[in-house]
Amino acid sequence: MSFPSIEIVCEKCGGRINRIINVKSLKDVLRPFSGRCNTCGVSLNPSDFELHMEKA
Ligand SMILES: [Zn+2]
């Protein structure tokens, strides 16, 4: 079985924020790190994300 994975990349610094396996709410994805990039610390809005969807 294969699941799509989504890579969330900070548009500001290009740092990888998170990688999730199942599609779920971006708010849920952001909650653990308070909606901030853990590389550059910028606040992130879901609409600002660049989402890379890849097929596993
Ligand atoms: Zn960043």
N, CA, C, O and the ligand as a Tripos MOL2 file, in Angstrom:
@<TRIPOS>MOLECULE
protein
  225   223    57     0     0
PROTEIN
NO_CHARGES

@<TRIPOS>ATOM
      1 N           0.8410   -1.1940    0.0000 N.3       1 MET1
      2 CA          0.0000    0.0000    0.0000 C.3       1 MET1
      3 C           0.8750    1.2420    0.0000 C.2       1 MET1
      4 O           1.9680    1.2590    0.5650 O.2       1 MET1
      5 N           0.3720    2.2640   -0.6390 N.am      2 SER2
      6 CA          1.1180    3.5100   -0.6240 C.3       2 SER2
      7 C           0.1960    4.6550   -0.2390 C.2       2 SER2
      8 O          -0.9810    4.6880   -0.5980 O.2       2 SER2
      9 N           0.7670    5.5840    0.4980 N.am      3 PHE3
     10 CA          0.0090    6.7490    0.9180 C.3       3 PHE3
     11 C           0.7240    7.9870    0.4040 C.2       3 PHE3
     12 O           1.9510    8.0090    0.3020 O.2       3 PHE3
     13 N          -0.0340    8.9970    0.0870 N.am      4 PRO4
     14 CA          0.6220   10.2370   -0.2960 C.3       4 PRO4
     15 C           1.2810   10.8650    0.9190 C.2       4 PRO4
     16 O           0.7560   10.7900    2.0300 O.2       4 PRO4
     17 N           2.4190   11.4760    0.7050 N.am      5 SER5
     18 CA          3.0500   12.2150    1.7860 C.3       5 SER5
     19 C           3.1560   13.6710    1.3660 C.2       5 SER5
     20 O           3.3070   13.9780    0.1840 O.2       5 SER5
     21 N           3.0790   14.5440    2.3230 N.am      6 ILE6
     22 CA          3.1270   15.9670    2.0270 C.3       6 ILE6
     23 C           4.2970   16.5820    2.7660 C.2       6 ILE6
     24 O           4.4700   16.3860    3.9690 O.2       6 ILE6
     25 N           5.0730   17.3090    2.0430 N.am      7 GLU7
     26 CA          6.1870   18.0020    2.6490 C.3       7 GLU7
     27 C           5.8230   19.4810    2.7470 C.2       7 GLU7
     28 O           5.4440   20.1150    1.7620 O.2       7 GLU7
     29 N           5.9470   19.9990    3.9400 N.am      8 ILE8
     30 CA          5.6220   21.4030    4.1550 C.3       8 ILE8
     31 C           6.9220   22.1800    4.2340 C.2       8 ILE8
     32 O           7.7700   21.9150    5.0860 O.2       8 ILE8
     33 N           7.0690   23.1380    3.3400 N.am      9 VAL9
     34 CA          8.3160   23.8770    3.2500 C.3       9 VAL9
     35 C           8.0480   25.3480    3.5390 C.2       9 VAL9
     36 O           7.1170   25.9350    2.9880 O.2       9 VAL9
     37 N           8.8530   25.9330    4.3910 N.am     10 CYS10
     38 CA          8.7580   27.3560    4.6890 C.3      10 CYS10
     39 C           9.1440   28.1480    3.4410 C.2      10 CYS10
     40 O          10.2040   27.9410    2.8490 O.2      10 CYS10
     41 N           8.2570   29.0520    3.0670 N.am     11 GLU11
     42 CA          8.5620   29.8430    1.8710 C.3      11 GLU11
     43 C           9.6640   30.8500    2.1220 C.2      11 GLU11
     44 O          10.3190   31.3080    1.1860 O.2      11 GLU11
     45 N           9.8680   31.1890    3.3640 N.am     12 LYS12
     46 CA         10.8320   32.2290    3.6840 C.3      12 LYS12
     47 C          12.2640   31.7070    3.6490 C.2      12 LYS12
     48 O          13.1410   32.2980    3.0200 O.2      12 LYS12
     49 N          12.4790   30.6040    4.3260 N.am     13 CYS13
     50 CA         13.8500   30.1110    4.4200 C.3      13 CYS13
     51 C          14.0400   28.8040    3.6850 C.2      13 CYS13
     52 O          15.1650   28.3290    3.5280 O.2      13 CYS13
     53 N          12.9510   28.2260    3.2360 N.am     14 GLY14
     54 CA         13.0690   26.9750    2.5040 C.3      14 GLY14
     55 C          13.2510   25.7640    3.3910 C.2      14 GLY14
     56 O          13.4570   24.6530    2.9040 O.2      14 GLY14
     57 N          13.1730   25.9800    4.7110 N.am     15 GLY15
     58 CA         13.3520   24.8660    5.6320 C.3      15 GLY15
     59 C          12.1720   23.9260    5.6160 C.2      15 GLY15
     60 O          11.0290   24.3370    5.4150 O.2      15 GLY15
     61 N          12.4520   22.7080    5.8210 N.am     16 ARG16
     62 CA         11.3690   21.7320    5.8750 C.3      16 ARG16
     63 C          10.6930   21.8210    7.2300 C.2      16 ARG16
     64 O          11.3400   21.6990    8.2700 O.2      16 ARG16
     65 N           9.3980   22.0330    7.2060 N.am     17 ILE17
     66 CA          8.6660   22.1690    8.4530 C.3      17 ILE17
     67 C           8.2640   20.8100    8.9860 C.2      17 ILE17
     68 O           8.5220   20.4670   10.1400 O.2      17 ILE17
     69 N           7.6430   20.0680    8.1400 N.am     18 ASN18
     70 CA          7.1150   18.8090    8.6130 C.3      18 ASN18
     71 C           6.8070   17.9520    7.4010 C.2      18 ASN18
     72 O           6.6720   18.4270    6.2740 O.2      18 ASN18
     73 N           6.7080   16.7290    7.6770 N.am     19 ARG19
     74 CA          6.3380   15.8190    6.6160 C.3      19 ARG19
     75 C           5.2770   14.9010    7.1760 C.2      19 ARG19
     76 O           5.4830   14.2270    8.1860 O.2      19 ARG19
     77 N           4.1740   14.8850    6.5280 N.am     20 ILE20
     78 CA          3.0790   14.0800    7.0430 C.3      20 ILE20
     79 C           2.6950   13.0330    6.0210 C.2      20 ILE20
     80 O           2.8760   13.2040    4.8160 O.2      20 ILE20
     81 N           2.1780   11.9860    6.5220 N.am     21 ILE21
     82 CA          1.8570   10.8610    5.6490 C.3      21 ILE21
     83 C           0.4420   10.9650    5.1350 C.2      21 ILE21
     84 O           0.1890   10.8370    3.9370 O.2      21 ILE21
     85 N          -0.4670   11.1960    6.0400 N.am     22 ASN22
     86 CA         -1.8580   11.2790    5.6300 C.3      22 ASN22
     87 C          -2.2960   12.7270    5.5320 C.2      22 ASN22
     88 O          -1.8790   13.5820    6.3130 O.2      22 ASN22
     89 N          -3.1270   12.9710    4.5770 N.am     23 VAL23
     90 CA         -3.6410   14.3190    4.4280 C.3      23 VAL23
     91 C          -4.5670   14.6310    5.5930 C.2      23 VAL23
     92 O          -5.5340   13.9160    5.8590 O.2      23 VAL23
     93 N          -4.2490   15.6930    6.2600 N.am     24 LYS24
     94 CA         -5.1150   16.1380    7.3430 C.3      24 LYS24
     95 C          -5.0320   17.6430    7.4220 C.2      24 LYS24
     96 O          -4.3170   18.2920    6.6580 O.2      24 LYS24
     97 N          -5.7700   18.1740    8.3510 N.am     25 SER25
     98 CA         -5.8450   19.6220    8.4640 C.3      25 SER25
     99 C          -4.4730   20.2380    8.7010 C.2      25 SER25
    100 O          -3.6970   19.7580    9.5290 O.2      25 SER25
    101 N          -4.1890   21.2880    7.9770 N.am     26 LEU26
    102 CA         -2.9240   21.9830    8.1920 C.3      26 LEU26
    103 C          -2.8300   22.5270    9.6050 C.2      26 LEU26
    104 O          -1.7420   22.6070   10.1750 O.2      26 LEU26
    105 N          -3.9520   22.8960   10.1610 N.am     27 LYS27
    106 CA         -3.9180   23.3870   11.5380 C.3      27 LYS27
    107 C          -3.4030   22.3200   12.4750 C.2      27 LYS27
    108 O          -2.6610   22.6120   13.4140 O.2      27 LYS27
    109 N          -3.7940   21.0810   12.2230 N.am     28 ASP28
    110 CA         -3.3170   19.9970   13.0570 C.3      28 ASP28
    111 C          -1.8330   19.7750   12.8670 C.2      28 ASP28
    112 O          -1.1170   19.4090   13.8000 O.2      28 ASP28
    113 N          -1.3840   20.0010   11.6510 N.am     29 VAL29
    114 CA          0.0330   19.8270   11.3700 C.3      29 VAL29
    115 C           0.8480   20.8950   12.0810 C.2      29 VAL29
    116 O           1.9430   20.6320   12.5760 O.2      29 VAL29
    117 N           0.3010   22.1000   12.1240 N.am     30 LEU30
    118 CA          1.0390   23.2310   12.6810 C.3      30 LEU30
    119 C           1.0010   23.2900   14.1980 C.2      30 LEU30
    120 O           1.8770   23.8840   14.8270 O.2      30 LEU30
    121 N           0.0160   22.6910   14.7620 N.am     31 ARG31
    122 CA         -0.1770   22.8360   16.2070 C.3      31 ARG31
    123 C           1.0680   22.4980   17.0380 C.2      31 ARG31
    124 O           1.3940   23.2420   17.9630 O.2      31 ARG31
    125 N           1.7610   21.4120   16.7400 N.am     32 PRO32
    126 CA          2.8950   21.0480   17.6100 C.3      32 PRO32
    127 C           3.9760   22.1130   17.6830 C.2      32 PRO32
    128 O           4.6870   22.1930   18.6850 O.2      32 PRO32
    129 N           4.1140   22.9170   16.6680 N.am     33 PHE33
    130 CA          5.1640   23.9350   16.7390 C.3      33 PHE33
    131 C           4.5950   25.3460   16.6330 C.2      33 PHE33
    132 O           5.2590   26.2670   16.1580 O.2      33 PHE33
    133 N           3.3610   25.4920   17.0810 N.am     34 SER34
    134 CA          2.7480   26.8100   17.2300 C.3      34 SER34
    135 C           2.7150   27.6020   15.9380 C.2      34 SER34
    136 O           2.7110   28.8330   15.9670 O.2      34 SER34
    137 N           2.6930   26.9290   14.8270 N.am     35 GLY35
    138 CA          2.5670   27.6160   13.5480 C.3      35 GLY35
    139 C           3.7970   28.3940   13.1450 C.2      35 GLY35
    140 O           3.7200   29.3190   12.3360 O.2      35 GLY35
    141 N           4.9300   28.0220   13.7040 N.am     36 ARG36
    142 CA          6.1510   28.7270   13.3590 C.3      36 ARG36
    143 C           7.1440   27.7750   12.6940 C.2      36 ARG36
    144 O           7.2160   26.5820   12.9890 O.2      36 ARG36
    145 N           7.8880   28.3660   11.7990 N.am     37 CYS37
    146 CA          8.9730   27.6080   11.1960 C.3      37 CYS37
    147 C          10.0080   27.3140   12.2640 C.2      37 CYS37
    148 O          10.4190   28.2150   12.9960 O.2      37 CYS37
    149 N          10.4290   26.0780   12.3590 N.am     38 ASN38
    150 CA         11.4150   25.7570   13.3770 C.3      38 ASN38
    151 C          12.8340   26.0450   12.9080 C.2      38 ASN38
    152 O          13.7920   25.7850   13.6360 O.2      38 ASN38
    153 N          12.9770   26.5720   11.7190 N.am     39 THR39
    154 CA         14.2970   26.9450   11.2230 C.3      39 THR39
    155 C          14.5320   28.4450   11.3670 C.2      39 THR39
    156 O          15.5390   28.8700   11.9330 O.2      39 THR39
    157 N          13.6090   29.2370   10.8590 N.am     40 CYS40
    158 CA         13.8010   30.6800   10.8930 C.3      40 CYS40
    159 C          12.8430   31.3710   11.8530 C.2      40 CYS40
    160 O          12.9920   32.5630   12.1220 O.2      40 CYS40
    161 N          11.8530   30.6350   12.3760 N.am     41 GLY41
    162 CA         10.9860   31.1750   13.4020 C.3      41 GLY41
    163 C           9.8590   32.0530   12.8960 C.2      41 GLY41
    164 O           9.1140   32.6190   13.6950 O.2      41 GLY41
    165 N           9.7200   32.1770   11.6010 N.am     42 VAL42
    166 CA          8.6610   33.0140   11.0570 C.3      42 VAL42
    167 C           7.3100   32.3560   11.3140 C.2      42 VAL42
    168 O           7.1800   31.1320   11.2890 O.2      42 VAL42
    169 N           6.3170   33.1890   11.5590 N.am     43 SER43
    170 CA          4.9670   32.6560   11.6920 C.3      43 SER43
    171 C           4.4550   32.2490   10.3250 C.2      43 SER43
    172 O           4.6650   32.9400    9.3290 O.2      43 SER43
    173 N           3.7930   31.1350   10.3020 N.am     44 LEU44
    174 CA          3.3470   30.5950    9.0270 C.3      44 LEU44
    175 C           1.8410   30.5440    8.9660 C.2      44 LEU44
    176 O           1.1810   30.1600    9.9320 O.2      44 LEU44
    177 N           1.3100   30.9230    7.8510 N.am     45 ASN45
    178 CA         -0.1190   30.7590    7.6060 C.3      45 ASN45
    179 C          -0.3050   29.6210    6.6170 C.2      45 ASN45
    180 O           0.4730   29.4650    5.6760 O.2      45 ASN45
    181 N          -1.3350   28.8360    6.8390 N.am     46 PRO46
    182 CA         -1.5500   27.7000    5.9430 C.3      46 PRO46
    183 C          -1.5670   28.0990    4.4770 C.2      46 PRO46
    184 O          -1.1210   27.3370    3.6190 O.2      46 PRO46
    185 N          -2.0760   29.2810    4.1860 N.am     47 SER47
    186 CA         -2.1580   29.7010    2.7910 C.3      47 SER47
    187 C          -0.7950   30.0830    2.2290 C.2      47 SER47
    188 O          -0.6330   30.2390    1.0190 O.2      47 SER47
    189 N           0.1790   30.2330    3.1180 N.am     48 ASP48
    190 CA          1.5170   30.6180    2.6660 C.3      48 ASP48
    191 C           2.4030   29.4180    2.3790 C.2      48 ASP48
    192 O           3.4890   29.5390    1.8120 O.2      48 ASP48
    193 N           1.9260   28.2990    2.7730 N.am     49 PHE49
    194 CA          2.7600   27.1180    2.6050 C.3      49 PHE49
    195 C           2.9190   26.7270    1.1660 C.2      49 PHE49
    196 O           2.0550   26.9230    0.3110 O.2      49 PHE49
    197 N           4.0400   26.1790    0.9630 N.am     50 GLU50
    198 CA          4.2300   25.5120   -0.3020 C.3      50 GLU50
    199 C           4.1520   24.0240    0.0040 C.2      50 GLU50
    200 O           4.9590   23.4810    0.7580 O.2      50 GLU50
    201 N           3.1900   23.4000   -0.5810 N.am     51 LEU51
    202 CA          3.0070   21.9840   -0.2650 C.3      51 LEU51
    203 C           3.5260   21.1310   -1.4120 C.2      51 LEU51
    204 O           3.1920   21.3320   -2.5800 O.2      51 LEU51
    205 N           4.3270   20.2070   -1.0410 N.am     52 HIS52
    206 CA          4.8360   19.2880   -2.0470 C.3      52 HIS52
    207 C           4.2060   17.9330   -1.8080 C.2      52 HIS52
    208 O           4.4780   17.2770   -0.8030 O.2      52 HIS52
    209 N           3.4070   17.5410   -2.6890 N.am     53 MET53
    210 CA          2.7890   16.2520   -2.5100 C.3      53 MET53
    211 C           3.5110   15.2250   -3.3710 C.2      53 MET53
    212 O           3.6950   15.3980   -4.5750 O.2      53 MET53
    213 N           3.8930   14.1950   -2.7300 N.am     54 GLU54
    214 CA          4.6170   13.1530   -3.4340 C.3      54 GLU54
    215 C           3.8960   11.8390   -3.2220 C.2      54 GLU54
    216 O           3.2380   11.6190   -2.2050 O.2      54 GLU54
    217 N           4.0340   11.0040   -4.1750 N.am     55 LYS55
    218 CA          3.4780    9.6790   -3.9770 C.3      55 LYS55
    219 C           4.5650    8.7730   -3.4260 C.2      55 LYS55
    220 O           5.6480    8.6450   -3.9960 O.2      55 LYS55
    221 N           4.2510    8.1640   -2.3290 N.am     56 ALA56
    222 CA          5.2180    7.3090   -1.6740 C.3      56 ALA56
    223 C           5.4720    6.0610   -2.5020 C.2      56 ALA56
    224 O           6.2690    5.2100   -2.1070 O.2      56 ALA56
    225 ZN         11.5510   29.3080    7.7860 Zn       57 ZN57
@<TRIPOS>BOND
     1     1     2 1
     2     2     3 1
     3     3     4 2
     4     3     5 am
     5     5     6 1
     6     6     7 1
     7     7     8 2
     8     7     9 am
     9     9    10 1
    10    10    11 1
    11    11    12 2
    12    11    13 am
    13    13    14 1
    14    14    15 1
    15    15    16 2
    16    15    17 am
    17    17    18 1
    18    18    19 1
    19    19    20 2
    20    19    21 am
    21    21    22 1
    22    22    23 1
    23    23    24 2
    24    23    25 am
    25    25    26 1
    26    26    27 1
    27    27    28 2
    28    27    29 am
    29    29    30 1
    30    30    31 1
    31    31    32 2
    32    31    33 am
    33    33    34 1
    34    34    35 1
    35    35    36 2
    36    35    37 am
    37    37    38 1
    38    38    39 1
    39    39    40 2
    40    39    41 am
    41    41    42 1
    42    42    43 1
    43    43    44 2
    44    43    45 am
    45    45    46 1
    46    46    47 1
    47    47    48 2
    48    47    49 am
    49    49    50 1
    50    50    51 1
    51    51    52 2
    52    51    53 am
    53    53    54 1
    54    54    55 1
    55    55    56 2
    56    55    57 am
    57    57    58 1
    58    58    59 1
    59    59    60 2
    60    59    61 am
    61    61    62 1
    62    62    63 1
    63    63    64 2
    64    63    65 am
    65    65    66 1
    66    66    67 1
    67    67    68 2
    68    67    69 am
    69    69    70 1
    70    70    71 1
    71    71    72 2
    72    71    73 am
    73    73    74 1
    74    74    75 1
    75    75    76 2
    76    75    77 am
    77    77    78 1
    78    78    79 1
    79    79    80 2
    80    79    81 am
    81    81    82 1
    82    82    83 1
    83    83    84 2
    84    83    85 am
    85    85    86 1
    86    86    87 1
    87    87    88 2
    88    87    89 am
    89    89    90 1
    90    90    91 1
    91    91    92 2
    92    91    93 am
    93    93    94 1
    94    94    95 1
    95    95    96 2
    96    95    97 am
    97    97    98 1
    98    98    99 1
    99    99   100 2
   100    99   101 am
   101   101   102 1
   102   102   103 1
   103   103   104 2
   104   103   105 am
   105   105   106 1
   106   106   107 1
   107   107   108 2
   108   107   109 am
   109   109   110 1
   110   110   111 1
   111   111   112 2
   112   111   113 am
   113   113   114 1
   114   114   115 1
   115   115   116 2
   116   115   117 am
   117   117   118 1
   118   118   119 1
   119   119   120 2
   120   119   121 am
   121   121   122 1
   122   122   123 1
   123   123   124 2
   124   123   125 am
   125   125   126 1
   126   126   127 1
   127   127   128 2
   128   127   129 am
   129   129   130 1
   130   130   131 1
   131   131   132 2
   132   131   133 am
   133   133   134 1
   134   134   135 1
   135   135   136 2
   136   135   137 am
   137   137   138 1
   138   138   139 1
   139   139   140 2
   140   139   141 am
   141   141   142 1
   142   142   143 1
   143   143   144 2
   144   143   145 am
   145   145   146 1
   146   146   147 1
   147   147   148 2
   148   147   149 am
   149   149   150 1
   150   150   151 1
   151   151   152 2
   152   151   153 am
   153   153   154 1
   154   154   155 1
   155   155   156 2
   156   155   157 am
   157   157   158 1
   158   158   159 1
   159   159   160 2
   160   159   161 am
   161   161   162 1
   162   162   163 1
   163   163   164 2
   164   163   165 am
   165   165   166 1
   166   166   167 1
   167   167   168 2
   168   167   169 am
   169   169   170 1
   170   170   171 1
   171   171   172 2
   172   171   173 am
   173   173   174 1
   174   174   175 1
   175   175   176 2
   176   175   177 am
   177   177   178 1
   178   178   179 1
   179   179   180 2
   180   179   181 am
   181   181   182 1
   182   182   183 1
   183   183   184 2
   184   183   185 am
   185   185   186 1
   186   186   187 1
   187   187   188 2
   188   187   189 am
   189   189   190 1
   190   190   191 1
   191   191   192 2
   192   191   193 am
   193   193   194 1
   194   194   195 1
   195   195   196 2
   196   195   197 am
   197   197   198 1
   198   198   199 1
   199   199   200 2
   200   199   201 am
   201   201   202 1
   202   202   203 1
   203   203   204 2
   204   203   205 am
   205   205   206 1
   206   206   207 1
   207   207   208 2
   208   207   209 am
   209   209   210 1
   210   210   211 1
   211   211   212 2
   212   211   213 am
   213   213   214 1
   214   214   215 1
   215   215   216 2
   216   215   217 am
   217   217   218 1
   218   218   219 1
   219   219   220 2
   220   219   221 am
   221   221   222 1
   222   222   223 1
   223   223   224 2
@<TRIPOS>SUBSTRUCTURE
     1 MET1         2 RESIDUE 1 A MET
     2 SER2         6 RESIDUE 1 A SER
     3 PHE3        10 RESIDUE 1 A PHE
     4 PRO4        14 RESIDUE 1 A PRO
     5 SER5        18 RESIDUE 1 A SER
     6 ILE6        22 RESIDUE 1 A ILE
     7 GLU7        26 RESIDUE 1 A GLU
     8 ILE8        30 RESIDUE 1 A ILE
     9 VAL9        34 RESIDUE 1 A VAL
    10 CYS10       38 RESIDUE 1 A CYS
    11 GLU11       42 RESIDUE 1 A GLU
    12 LYS12       46 RESIDUE 1 A LYS
    13 CYS13       50 RESIDUE 1 A CYS
    14 GLY14       54 RESIDUE 1 A GLY
    15 GLY15       58 RESIDUE 1 A GLY
    16 ARG16       62 RESIDUE 1 A ARG
    17 ILE17       66 RESIDUE 1 A ILE
    18 ASN18       70 RESIDUE 1 A ASN
    19 ARG19       74 RESIDUE 1 A ARG
    20 ILE20       78 RESIDUE 1 A ILE
    21 ILE21       82 RESIDUE 1 A ILE
    22 ASN22       86 RESIDUE 1 A ASN
    23 VAL23       90 RESIDUE 1 A VAL
    24 LYS24       94 RESIDUE 1 A LYS
    25 SER25       98 RESIDUE 1 A SER
    26 LEU26      102 RESIDUE 1 A LEU
    27 LYS27      106 RESIDUE 1 A LYS
    28 ASP28      110 RESIDUE 1 A ASP
    29 VAL29      114 RESIDUE 1 A VAL
    30 LEU30      118 RESIDUE 1 A LEU
    31 ARG31      122 RESIDUE 1 A ARG
    32 PRO32      126 RESIDUE 1 A PRO
    33 PHE33      130 RESIDUE 1 A PHE
    34 SER34      134 RESIDUE 1 A SER
    35 GLY35      138 RESIDUE 1 A GLY
    36 ARG36      142 RESIDUE 1 A ARG
    37 CYS37      146 RESIDUE 1 A CYS
    38 ASN38      150 RESIDUE 1 A ASN
    39 THR39      154 RESIDUE 1 A THR
    40 CYS40      158 RESIDUE 1 A CYS
    41 GLY41      162 RESIDUE 1 A GLY
    42 VAL42      166 RESIDUE 1 A VAL
    43 SER43      170 RESIDUE 1 A SER
    44 LEU44      174 RESIDUE 1 A LEU
    45 ASN45      178 RESIDUE 1 A ASN
    46 PRO46      182 RESIDUE 1 A PRO
    47 SER47      186 RESIDUE 1 A SER
    48 ASP48      190 RESIDUE 1 A ASP
    49 PHE49      194 RESIDUE 1 A PHE
    50 GLU50      198 RESIDUE 1 A GLU
    51 LEU51      202 RESIDUE 1 A LEU
    52 HIS52      206 RESIDUE 1 A HIS
    53 MET53      210 RESIDUE 1 A MET
    54 GLU54      214 RESIDUE 1 A GLU
    55 LYS55      218 RESIDUE 1 A LYS
    56 ALA56      222 RESIDUE 1 A ALA
    57 ZN57       225 GROUP 0 **** ****
